[in-house]
Each structure stands twice: as structure tokens, then as C-alpha cells.
Amino acid sequence: MDSQGIILDLDGTTLTSKKTVHPLLVQYIQTLRKRGLLVFIATGRTIFEVQRILPKEFVVDGIVASNGMNVFAGKKQIYKSEIPANTVQHLIEESIEFGIYHEIYHKDGTLTAQITPFQTETSTSISHRHENVKWTTALHANHVEKILFFDENTSLVAEWFETIKQLQKDYAFSAALSSSDLIDVNGANATKAIGVTTLLSELQIRFEDVIAFGDGGNDIPLFEKVGKSIAMKNARQEVQLQADEVTTYTNDQNGLYHQLQQIFH
């Protein structure tokens, strides 16, 4: 296919497991952009996280952040949304009763977590905890664009995922099992696919003219729309089965770089 653009997931795809980007990949992405290829990021991370984690040399043409809650064409924000406060409150209350960990991402870039009987500043078994979490005794439910639910017990995460899907009947939110130990919750109808739809429409690009790379469950709806979908070798089996191709190498083996070189020479 004659591609106009590529859409890159971050964690597990562009980023290594150490949350770095290989210098060869950074350089090659900019080479492709100079040839006229448009490069987009579509991630569950917030725009603040994207800006912190990507090297300044990693310039892109658009970003879909927080699974579509914020969309940028270049540096221009073309869409933004948030989760209703009553939805945030109900989900957190239910999660505490269920016994699963949470983090709340606010639109101003702050990150909060409510102290619970099992989740505190000194908890040691939280695999996704960030150092910049602000711990609170009361719930901060306003201006939220993302909630993460997580636990090292993947069976518990899967059970909670089925539970919150039932809550969608009464509350406005979307949920994706991004990995076996992590659930992304965003506003109603927020997905990477919908966010990318907004971005491509703004730039007058057709879905069939782009290639998407990813490794998580939140990439599957996007895989169903693009001209070509490519799952990382390190992706879960169910994600690989939804893709047109699978990379030869993992994200820790610079798999994205090697696959791009194979496609674009």
C-alpha cells in the first residue's frame, strides 16, 4: 500500500520496557517525515506524559492522547473531553470495595490516588504506581480524563474488567484492558480509533492510507479501521490475531524500527 502516515502506540511498541526510545528509531522516524510521511502517536498516556517521555528530537505530526480524550493536529488541540465527576466517584468507590488499585489523571496534568485500607503511599505491591502521585484522603473527582485500575493479580484485573463493563449500563465511560494487569478508563466513546478518526478528518487523510502499530487491547478497534495493522511480537496473542502482520522483533529488540525499515526501505 502507498501509505501517507503511520500511527504508533507508545508503551510496548515505540517504548522499550524501560520506557526509552532507541536512538536509531528516533532518527529513522525523522527520516520518514522528511520523505513526506506523516507520523502520529495514539496512546493511553496523557499529553503531559507523552511530552515527558518522548525525546525532544522525536517530532510527530499529531497526537491522540488518553485513548482519544485529547487530540492534537501538530500543536493545535482539536478535541478535548473529561469523565463526569459522578462517574469517577462511583467507579472509585466500587473499586475500593472490590479491592483493586487506582490512579486518577486530571486535565491539568496532576495525578491523584485516594488512600484506601490497602492502597497507601507505602504500598509495595503496586506495579504501576508513579512517583508523582498526590495521595489524598478525600476523592478528587473533577476534571478527570483517565483512570487506571491495576493489580499484579491478573485474574483480579480480569474480574474487575468484567464488573465495570456492567457499570457502563448506568455510567458514561469507556474501558479497555490495555494489558493483563492494567485497565484504562476514559470518557464515554473514547477510543484510539475515534480519536484517530478526528485527527485524520482534520488532516483530510483516509484510514486506508495509514498503517497502525500497537500491542494492547486498546489498539484493536484502531486495527479494524486502518489500511494495515501491525502488532508487536511482544503483544498478547489476542492482539496479534487481530493484526494483518506481526513484527519479527519485540519492542526491546527495536522491533518497530526494523519493521519500518522493511516497509519503507
C-alpha positions as CSV (number, residue, x, y, z in Angstrom):
1,M,0.0,0.0,0.0
2,D,1.1,3.6,-0.7
3,S,1.0,5.0,2.9
4,Q,0.5,8.6,3.8
5,G,1.0,8.1,7.5
6,I,1.8,5.7,10.4
7,I,0.1,5.6,13.8
8,L,2.3,4.5,16.7
9,D,1.3,3.2,20.1
10,L,3.8,4.1,22.8
11,D,4.1,1.5,25.6
12,G,5.1,-1.9,24.3
13,T,5.6,-0.5,20.8
14,T,7.6,2.7,20.5
15,L,9.0,2.5,24.0
16,T,11.1,-0.3,25.4
17,S,10.2,-2.0,28.7
18,K,12.5,0.6,30.4
19,K,10.3,3.4,28.9
20,T,13.1,4.6,26.5
21,V,13.2,5.1,22.7
22,H,16.1,3.6,20.8
23,P,18.1,6.4,19.1
24,L,18.0,4.5,15.7
25,L,14.2,4.7,15.9
26,V,14.2,8.4,16.7
27,Q,16.5,9.1,13.8
28,Y,14.5,6.9,11.3
29,I,11.2,8.4,12.2
30,Q,12.5,11.9,11.3
31,T,14.0,10.5,8.1
32,L,10.5,9.2,7.2
33,R,8.9,12.6,8.0
34,K,11.4,14.3,5.7
35,R,10.3,12.0,2.9
36,G,6.8,13.3,3.4
37,L,5.3,10.5,5.6
38,L,3.1,11.8,8.5
39,V,3.8,10.3,11.9
40,F,1.1,10.1,14.6
41,I,1.1,8.9,18.2
42,A,-2.0,7.1,19.6
43,T,-1.6,6.3,23.3
44,G,-3.4,5.7,26.5
45,R,-0.9,8.1,28.1
46,T,-1.9,11.7,28.8
47,I,-0.4,14.5,26.7
48,F,1.7,15.5,29.7
49,E,3.1,12.0,29.9
50,V,3.8,12.0,26.2
51,Q,5.7,15.2,26.4
52,R,7.8,14.0,29.3
53,I,8.6,10.5,28.0
54,L,9.5,11.2,24.3
55,P,12.9,12.7,23.4
56,K,12.6,16.3,22.1
57,E,14.0,15.0,18.8
58,F,11.0,12.7,18.4
59,V,8.8,15.2,16.5
60,V,5.4,14.0,15.3
61,D,2.6,15.4,13.2
62,G,-0.3,14.6,15.6
63,I,-1.1,13.0,18.9
64,V,-4.1,11.1,20.2
65,A,-3.7,11.1,24.0
66,S,-5.6,9.4,26.8
67,N,-7.2,7.0,24.3
68,G,-8.9,9.8,22.4
69,M,-9.7,12.2,25.2
70,N,-7.3,14.8,23.8
71,V,-6.4,15.1,20.1
72,F,-3.7,17.3,18.6
73,A,-3.0,18.1,15.0
74,G,0.6,19.3,15.2
75,K,0.5,21.6,18.3
76,K,-3.2,22.6,17.8
77,Q,-5.6,20.9,20.1
78,I,-8.7,19.9,18.1
79,Y,-10.6,17.9,20.7
80,K,-10.8,17.5,24.5
81,S,-13.1,15.8,26.9
82,E,-13.4,14.6,30.5
83,I,-15.1,11.9,32.6
84,P,-18.2,13.1,34.5
85,A,-17.4,13.6,38.2
86,N,-20.2,11.4,39.4
87,T,-18.9,8.6,37.1
88,V,-15.4,9.0,38.6
89,Q,-16.8,8.9,42.1
90,H,-18.9,5.8,41.6
91,L,-16.0,3.9,39.9
92,I,-13.5,4.7,42.6
93,E,-15.9,3.8,45.4
94,E,-16.7,0.5,43.6
95,S,-13.0,-0.3,43.0
96,I,-12.2,0.3,46.7
97,E,-14.9,-2.1,47.7
98,F,-13.6,-4.6,45.1
99,G,-10.0,-4.3,46.3
100,I,-8.2,-3.0,43.3
101,Y,-5.6,-0.2,42.9
102,H,-6.3,3.1,41.1
103,E,-4.7,6.3,39.8
104,I,-6.7,9.3,38.7
105,Y,-5.3,11.6,35.9
106,H,-6.6,15.1,35.8
107,K,-6.7,17.5,32.9
108,D,-4.1,19.9,34.4
109,G,-1.5,17.1,34.5
110,T,-1.9,16.3,38.2
111,L,-2.2,12.7,39.3
112,T,-4.0,11.7,42.5
113,A,-4.9,8.5,44.3
114,Q,-7.2,8.1,47.3
115,I,-5.8,6.4,50.3
116,T,-7.6,3.2,51.0
117,P,-7.3,0.4,53.5
118,F,-5.0,-1.5,51.0
119,Q,-3.6,1.4,48.9
120,T,-1.3,3.9,50.6
121,E,1.9,5.9,50.0
122,T,3.9,3.0,51.4
123,S,2.2,0.2,49.4
124,T,4.9,-2.0,47.9
125,S,2.9,-4.3,45.6
126,I,1.6,-1.7,43.1
127,S,3.3,-2.3,39.8
128,H,2.1,0.9,38.0
129,R,2.5,3.4,40.8
130,H,4.1,6.7,39.7
131,E,6.4,8.7,42.0
132,N,4.5,11.9,41.4
133,V,1.2,10.7,42.8
134,K,-0.6,13.1,45.1
135,W,-2.1,11.0,47.9
136,T,-5.5,12.2,49.2
137,T,-7.8,11.2,52.0
138,A,-10.8,12.6,50.0
139,L,-11.6,11.7,46.4
140,H,-10.7,14.3,43.8
141,A,-13.3,13.6,41.0
142,N,-13.3,16.8,39.0
143,H,-11.6,17.4,35.6
144,V,-10.5,13.8,35.1
145,E,-9.5,12.4,31.7
146,K,-8.2,9.0,32.7
147,I,-8.4,6.4,35.5
148,L,-6.0,3.5,35.7
149,F,-7.1,0.3,37.6
150,F,-4.3,-2.2,38.1
151,D,-3.0,-5.1,40.1
152,E,-0.3,-7.7,39.9
153,N,-3.0,-10.3,40.2
154,T,-4.1,-10.5,36.6
155,S,-7.1,-12.7,37.5
156,L,-8.4,-10.0,39.7
157,V,-7.9,-7.4,37.0
158,A,-9.9,-9.5,34.5
159,E,-12.7,-10.0,37.0
160,W,-12.8,-6.2,37.7
161,F,-12.9,-5.5,34.0
162,E,-16.0,-7.7,33.6
163,T,-17.5,-5.9,36.6
164,I,-17.0,-2.4,35.3
165,K,-18.4,-3.4,31.9
166,Q,-21.7,-4.0,33.6
167,L,-21.4,-0.5,35.2
168,Q,-21.3,1.0,31.7
169,K,-25.1,0.5,31.5
170,D,-25.6,3.2,34.1
171,Y,-22.5,5.4,33.9
172,A,-20.8,7.2,31.0
173,F,-17.3,5.9,30.4
174,S,-15.2,3.6,28.2
175,A,-12.8,0.9,29.4
176,A,-10.0,-1.1,27.7
177,L,-7.9,-3.9,29.0
178,S,-4.6,-2.4,27.9
179,S,-2.5,-5.3,29.3
180,S,-3.2,-8.2,31.6
181,D,-2.6,-6.2,34.7
182,L,-3.9,-2.8,33.6
183,I,-7.3,-1.2,32.7
184,D,-7.6,2.2,31.1
185,V,-10.9,4.1,31.8
186,N,-11.8,7.2,29.8
187,G,-14.9,9.1,28.8
188,A,-17.8,7.6,27.0
189,N,-17.0,6.5,23.4
190,A,-13.3,7.5,23.9
191,T,-11.1,5.1,22.0
192,K,-7.9,5.4,20.0
193,A,-10.0,4.7,16.8
194,I,-12.4,7.5,17.4
195,G,-9.5,9.9,18.3
196,V,-7.6,9.0,15.2
197,T,-10.8,9.4,13.2
198,T,-11.0,13.0,14.4
199,L,-7.3,13.6,13.6
200,L,-7.4,12.1,10.1
201,S,-10.6,14.0,9.3
202,E,-8.9,17.3,10.3
203,L,-5.9,16.5,8.0
204,Q,-8.2,15.0,5.2
205,I,-6.4,11.6,5.3
206,R,-8.2,8.3,4.7
207,F,-7.9,5.4,7.1
208,E,-6.9,3.1,4.3
209,D,-3.9,5.2,3.7
210,V,-2.3,4.7,7.1
211,I,-0.6,1.9,9.0
212,A,-1.1,1.3,12.7
213,F,1.4,-0.3,15.1
214,G,0.4,-1.5,18.6
215,D,0.5,-4.2,21.3
216,G,-2.6,-3.7,23.5
217,G,-6.3,-4.3,23.7
218,N,-6.9,-0.6,23.2
219,D,-5.3,-0.9,19.8
220,I,-7.7,-3.5,18.4
221,P,-10.5,-1.0,17.4
222,L,-7.9,1.0,15.5
223,F,-6.6,-2.1,13.8
224,E,-10.1,-2.7,12.4
225,K,-10.1,0.6,10.6
226,V,-6.7,1.2,9.1
227,G,-5.2,0.1,5.8
228,K,-2.7,-2.1,7.5
229,S,-2.4,-3.2,11.2
230,I,0.8,-4.5,12.7
231,A,1.1,-6.0,16.1
232,M,4.3,-6.2,18.0
233,K,5.9,-9.6,18.7
234,N,5.5,-8.9,22.4
235,A,1.8,-8.2,22.1
236,R,-0.7,-10.6,23.7
237,Q,-2.0,-13.4,21.4
238,E,-5.4,-11.9,21.1
239,V,-4.0,-8.7,19.8
240,Q,-1.7,-10.4,17.3
241,L,-4.7,-12.3,15.9
242,Q,-6.4,-9.1,15.1
243,A,-3.5,-7.7,13.1
244,D,-2.5,-8.1,9.5
245,E,1.1,-8.7,10.4
246,V,3.3,-9.2,13.5
247,T,6.8,-7.7,13.9
248,T,9.8,-10.0,13.7
249,Y,11.3,-8.4,16.9
250,T,9.9,-7.2,20.2
251,N,9.9,-3.6,21.5
252,D,13.0,-4.4,23.5
253,Q,14.7,-5.6,20.2
254,N,13.8,-2.3,18.5
255,G,11.1,-4.2,16.6
256,L,9.3,-1.0,15.4
257,Y,12.5,0.3,13.8
258,H,13.2,-3.0,11.9
259,Q,9.6,-3.3,10.7
260,L,9.6,0.3,9.4
261,Q,12.8,-0.2,7.6
262,Q,11.4,-3.3,6.0
263,I,8.3,-1.4,4.8
264,F,9.8,1.8,3.7
265,H,13.4,0.7,2.9
